[in-house]
Each structure stands twice: as C-alpha cells, then as structure tokens.
Amino acid sequence: MTSPMQQGKPRRTAGLTLNYPMSLGVFDRYEDAQRAVDYLSDEEFPVENCMIVGTELRQVERVTGRLSTGRVALGGLLSGAWLGLFVGLIFALFATPGDTLTTIMWCIAYGAVFGLVWAMTGYALTRGKRDFTSVSQVVATRYELLTEHKFAQQARDLLERMPAAPQR
C-alpha cells in the first residue's frame, strides 16, 4: 500500500492537478461555476486546463427517522434474507436439480436469522446513544474556478463577456 506522502513529497494525482493554477473566480453555487466552464467551452477555450475546486467543506447530516427495536429487527431480517438469497443462488449452482429450491430457501432462512441477530447485537451495543437514522454528505459552500497560468488572462477576458445568469 502506498502513502500519499512518499519520502516527504506529496503524490500528485494525474488529471486532478494543474501546474501553476490561477483563480478565475469564486462561486457560491456549483451550477454557476459549471456555467462559467460551459461558457468557456462554447467560446473554444481549452477547458481541459480548468478545474472546479469545492472549498469550505462541511458535513451535513439529514435525520430521516426514529430508530426503534422493531425497525432494527426488520432491517436486519430483510438484509440478511437478501444475503441469504445471494448465497443460496450460488449454492444452487452446485446442488442436485431436485434440491435447488430447498437450498435457496434454507439459505434465505439462515441469512434472515443471521441478519436479525447481527443487527440486534449492534443496536444493543449502542445502548440508545443513536436512536435515529440519517444520511450524511460532505458539501462545499464555495467553488473556485482555476486554470493554468498561461491561459488565465484569456479566460478572464472571455468571462468578462459572459452574459448574466437568468434569474430564477
């Protein structure tokens, strides 16, 4: 396994870096930065020398519901049954023709029990410290448009002529 820092030098990811980037502007919405790049593309600017960088990152978590013992049990049961179905279909490839359906059904049953026990054990270990479900995402609050230094002035000149965005 390689480390991003090898011998004190940061590893550069091909395609995600610019040699000498210069800022063309900072946008509050990604769509505005995207619109600027689209405009540059329409004007025949070499947009492969541009990059949109999300800055001022924050994590947003949306609470989607209350977590109860019954909901955890049902979720574990269903996910275990799906896993059991998958394993059962694989086992059925090697089962005798008369045992195919029986093999699948037993795998679903064992998977459901395994999923139920695993989910309930995990829920019990939290001891009520997180009794809700949620989805989370890291989002940027600002977007900076960068380009290679040798194209910066050309891009700025083009963006000065860009028509204003239609108001919504």
C-alpha positions as CSV (number, residue, x, y, z in Angstrom):
1,M,0.0,0.0,0.0
2,T,1.4,3.4,-0.9
3,S,1.1,6.5,1.1
4,P,0.2,10.0,-0.3
5,M,3.4,11.3,1.3
6,Q,6.3,9.3,-0.1
7,Q,9.7,10.5,1.0
8,G,8.3,13.8,2.1
9,K,6.8,14.6,-1.4
10,P,3.0,14.8,-1.9
11,R,1.8,12.4,-4.6
12,R,0.1,14.1,-7.5
13,T,-3.0,12.5,-8.9
14,A,-2.9,12.6,-12.7
15,G,-5.7,14.6,-14.1
16,L,-6.6,16.4,-10.9
17,T,-3.8,18.9,-10.8
18,L,-2.7,22.0,-12.6
19,N,1.0,23.1,-12.8
20,Y,0.5,26.7,-11.9
21,P,-3.2,27.3,-11.2
22,M,-4.7,30.8,-11.1
23,S,-8.1,31.7,-9.9
24,L,-10.7,32.9,-12.3
25,G,-13.4,33.4,-9.7
26,V,-15.2,32.0,-6.7
27,F,-18.9,31.0,-6.9
28,D,-21.4,30.3,-4.2
29,R,-23.1,27.6,-6.3
30,Y,-21.6,24.7,-8.2
31,E,-24.0,25.4,-11.1
32,D,-22.6,28.9,-11.5
33,A,-19.0,27.5,-11.7
34,Q,-20.2,24.9,-14.1
35,R,-21.9,27.5,-16.3
36,A,-18.7,29.5,-16.5
37,V,-16.8,26.5,-17.7
38,D,-19.6,25.7,-20.2
39,Y,-19.4,29.3,-21.5
40,L,-15.6,29.0,-21.9
41,S,-16.1,25.7,-23.8
42,D,-18.6,27.4,-26.1
43,E,-16.0,30.1,-26.8
44,E,-13.4,27.5,-27.9
45,F,-11.3,27.9,-24.7
46,P,-9.2,24.8,-23.9
47,V,-11.3,23.8,-20.8
48,E,-9.1,20.8,-20.2
49,N,-6.9,23.3,-18.4
50,C,-9.6,24.2,-15.9
51,M,-10.6,22.8,-12.6
52,I,-13.5,23.4,-10.3
53,V,-12.5,23.1,-6.6
54,G,-15.0,22.9,-3.8
55,T,-13.8,24.8,-0.7
56,E,-15.1,25.5,2.8
57,L,-16.2,21.9,3.2
58,R,-18.8,21.0,5.8
59,Q,-20.6,17.8,6.7
60,V,-24.4,17.9,6.6
61,E,-26.4,15.1,8.2
62,R,-30.1,14.8,7.5
63,V,-32.1,12.9,10.1
64,T,-34.5,10.6,8.3
65,G,-36.4,8.9,11.1
66,R,-36.5,7.4,14.6
67,L,-34.8,4.1,15.2
68,S,-36.7,1.5,17.2
69,T,-36.1,-2.1,18.1
70,G,-38.7,-3.2,15.7
71,R,-37.3,-1.2,12.8
72,V,-33.8,-2.5,13.5
73,A,-35.1,-6.1,13.7
74,L,-37.0,-5.7,10.4
75,G,-34.0,-4.1,8.7
76,G,-31.6,-6.9,9.9
77,L,-34.1,-9.6,8.9
78,L,-34.5,-8.2,5.4
79,S,-30.9,-7.5,4.7
80,G,-30.0,-11.0,6.0
81,A,-32.6,-12.5,3.7
82,W,-31.1,-10.8,0.7
83,L,-27.7,-12.0,1.6
84,G,-29.1,-15.5,2.1
85,L,-30.8,-15.3,-1.3
86,F,-27.5,-14.4,-2.9
87,V,-25.6,-17.2,-1.2
88,G,-28.5,-19.6,-1.9
89,L,-28.3,-18.9,-5.6
90,I,-24.6,-19.6,-5.6
91,F,-25.1,-22.8,-3.7
92,A,-27.9,-23.8,-6.0
93,L,-25.4,-23.9,-8.9
94,F,-23.8,-26.9,-7.2
95,A,-26.9,-28.5,-5.8
96,T,-28.7,-31.5,-7.4
97,P,-31.6,-30.5,-9.5
98,G,-34.2,-31.6,-7.0
99,D,-32.6,-29.7,-4.1
100,T,-32.3,-26.3,-5.8
101,L,-35.4,-24.6,-4.3
102,T,-34.8,-26.2,-0.9
103,T,-31.2,-25.0,-0.9
104,I,-32.2,-21.4,-1.7
105,M,-35.0,-21.4,0.9
106,W,-32.7,-22.7,3.7
107,C,-30.1,-20.1,2.8
108,I,-32.7,-17.3,2.9
109,A,-33.9,-18.5,6.3
110,Y,-30.3,-18.8,7.8
111,G,-29.4,-15.4,6.3
112,A,-32.5,-13.8,7.8
113,V,-31.7,-15.2,11.2
114,F,-28.0,-14.1,10.9
115,G,-29.1,-10.6,9.8
116,L,-31.6,-10.3,12.7
117,V,-29.0,-11.4,15.3
118,W,-26.3,-9.2,13.9
119,A,-28.5,-6.1,13.7
120,M,-29.9,-6.6,17.2
121,T,-26.5,-7.1,18.7
122,G,-25.2,-3.9,17.1
123,Y,-28.2,-2.0,18.2
124,A,-27.9,-3.3,21.8
125,L,-24.2,-2.3,21.9
126,T,-25.1,1.4,21.1
127,R,-27.2,1.5,24.3
128,G,-29.6,4.1,22.9
129,K,-26.9,6.6,22.1
130,R,-28.0,6.9,18.5
131,D,-31.7,6.1,18.1
132,F,-32.2,7.7,14.7
133,T,-31.4,7.1,11.1
134,S,-29.7,9.6,8.9
135,V,-27.8,10.2,5.7
136,S,-24.8,12.4,5.7
137,Q,-22.8,14.1,3.0
138,V,-19.8,16.4,2.7
139,V,-20.6,19.5,0.7
140,A,-18.7,22.6,-0.4
141,T,-20.0,26.0,0.4
142,R,-17.9,27.8,-2.3
143,Y,-16.5,26.7,-5.6
144,E,-13.3,28.2,-7.1
145,L,-12.6,28.0,-10.8
146,L,-8.9,27.6,-11.6
147,T,-7.0,27.4,-14.8
148,E,-3.3,27.1,-15.9
149,H,-1.5,30.4,-15.5
150,K,-0.7,30.6,-19.3
151,F,-4.5,30.6,-20.1
152,A,-5.7,32.8,-17.2
153,Q,-5.8,36.2,-18.9
154,Q,-7.6,34.7,-22.0
155,A,-10.2,33.0,-19.7
156,R,-10.7,36.2,-17.7
157,D,-11.3,38.2,-20.9
158,L,-13.9,35.6,-22.1
159,L,-15.6,35.5,-18.7
160,E,-16.0,39.4,-18.7
161,R,-18.1,39.0,-21.9
162,M,-20.2,36.2,-20.4
163,P,-23.9,37.1,-20.2
164,A,-25.5,37.3,-16.8
165,A,-27.3,34.2,-15.5
166,P,-31.1,34.2,-15.9
167,Q,-32.9,35.0,-12.6
168,R,-35.0,32.2,-11.2
